[in-house]
Amino acid sequence: MRSIIIQSLLYGSLTFGIWIALLYGFIHHNHVSNLEKKTQEPALIWSLEKKLHRQVTHDSEQMPRPYVRFVRPDEDETKERKPVLKFSKDFNYSSSEFVDGFLKYGFNTILSKSLGSEREVPDTRDKRCFQNHYPTNLPTASVVICFHNEEFHALLRTVFSVINLTPHHFLEEIILIDDLSDSDDLKDKLDYHLEIFRGKIKLIRNKKREGLIRSRMVGASRASGDVLVFLDSHCEVNKVWLEPLLQAVAKDPKMVVCPLIDVIDSMTLEYWPSPVVRGAFNWHLQFKWDHVFSYEMDGPEGPTRPIRSPAMAGGIFAINRHFFNEIRQYDKGMNLWGAENLELSLRIWMCGGQLFILPCSRVGHVSKHRPPNQPELTKAMTYNSLRLVHVWLDE
């Protein structure tokens, strides 16, 4: 009996010793790991974006994300595609100032402020576009830009890019519609910065919140140009962006045209060239970008050929002003924002028009993130989608 007790105590002591050793090893490993984490550099873009993804969602009007394997015709396919504009890797993406601005505006406001009101973006068109020549007697354009609490410098870059890269004899006016913003930057400060464009810019301030759809209709009602060109308030137009749009509408007043939309990264504000894509949507009425088949780009025009598109992204397109009025503009019964791009696309095709994307026209667009849990916006998008179904999709 005594030997059994001694043997049990021996085994118990051995087991206890093993557990103590394992516990010590575990604590030591955690201590080393924590020290390593403390000495690491600030989080990289992708890791922070993964964390923020739990707090924010993408804009429902998704712009085409840069395709990793996309190469322009004049590039070597063996080379890795990189963003056109690069910023310092030393930027602190974990600072509270960055996170606050990102959650409020949906993109990097620190870099936006550092860029100011103007910057030069590279020409991302296919080289064959450079051979195109446009007549001097094209229709005039009224550029309509609506905004609500937009980041100040992003809005200014949108306006300055249009002014700087548009031939003045084609640009009838820029119409800015302030949809009841409450940001101080968008009051007297904005008026002051736009003073130098007096006569070229009309600034309209809504007396109540109208939403994107009705605000655009307000802008269209004040326009005097032959062609209405709608832009979002966080864009940067590229070189020779307007002439292809105006030429297409001049040839066929019932043709509605969209530029190819390049991506301005929300984190780094890098300017990415977009592949040639078309707009589409799924059974949930969610807008999607779709690939263009290679045979569609055969022929002498190649990847510069206009692409027939079932739907538009919504924010950026050109339309003959009289045709826009003829098809009764937007559905003014829709609320705030959402599904108006699909509703207008169906309206265009079903009322005798056509919708094309023109690869020789390029406009950069900030791929914003939007915070979740916005019941007013969710309700408006649901209502608008149901209204679209009942109006256009019959039984």
TACORMO-V283252 format. One record per backbone hydrogen bond with DSSP energy under -0.5 kcal/mol. CO is the residue of the C=O (numbers start at 1). NH is the residue of the N-H. If there is no record, write none. Layout:
CO/NH
CO/NH
This chain:
1/5
2/6
3/7
4/8
5/9
6/10
7/11
8/12
9/13
10/14
11/15
12/16
13/17
14/18
15/19
16/20
17/21
18/22
19/23
20/24
21/25
22/26
23/27
24/28
25/29
26/30
27/31
28/32
29/33
30/34
31/35
32/36
33/37
34/38
35/39
36/40
37/40
44/48
45/49
46/50
47/51
48/52
49/53
51/54
52/55
52/56
55/372
57/370
60/62
67/70
68/81
72/75
75/77
76/79
88/91
91/93
92/95
95/99
96/100
97/101
98/102
99/103
100/104
101/105
101/106
102/106
106/369
107/109
108/112
109/113
110/114
111/115
112/116
115/118
119/121
122/124
126/129
127/130
128/131
129/132
140/227
141/143
141/172
141/173
142/144
142/229
143/145
143/175
144/231
145/177
147/179
151/155
152/156
153/157
154/158
155/159
156/160
157/161
158/162
159/163
160/164
161/165
162/166
163/166
167/170
167/171
170/141
170/172
173/143
174/176
174/202
175/145
176/178
176/204
177/147
177/179
178/180
178/206
183/186
184/187
184/189
187/191
188/192
189/193
190/194
191/195
192/195
194/197
195/198
197/200
197/201
200/174
201/199
201/203
202/176
202/204
204/178
204/206
210/214
211/215
212/216
213/217
214/218
215/219
216/220
217/221
218/222
219/222
220/223
226/321
227/142
227/229
228/230
228/319
229/144
230/317
231/146
234/366
236/364
238/241
241/245
242/246
243/247
244/248
245/249
246/250
247/251
248/252
252/255
254/256
254/354
256/356
257/318
258/358
260/262
260/363
262/365
263/265
263/272
264/367
265/269
266/108
270/265
270/272
271/84
272/263
275/277
276/292
278/290
279/310
279/311
280/288
282/285
285/287
286/282
288/280
290/278
293/296
294/297
295/298
299/302
301/304
302/305
306/308
307/357
311/279
317/230
318/257
319/228
320/324
321/325
322/326
323/327
324/329
325/328
330/332
331/334
335/337
336/212
336/213
339/343
340/344
341/345
342/346
343/347
344/348
345/349
346/350
347/351
348/351
348/353
349/352
354/256
355/309
356/258
357/307
357/359
358/260
358/361
360/362
361/260
362/238
363/262
364/236
365/264
366/368
368/59
370/57
373/375
374/378
375/379
376/380
377/381
378/382
379/383
380/384
381/385
382/386
383/387
384/388
385/389
386/390
387/391
388/392
388/393
389/393
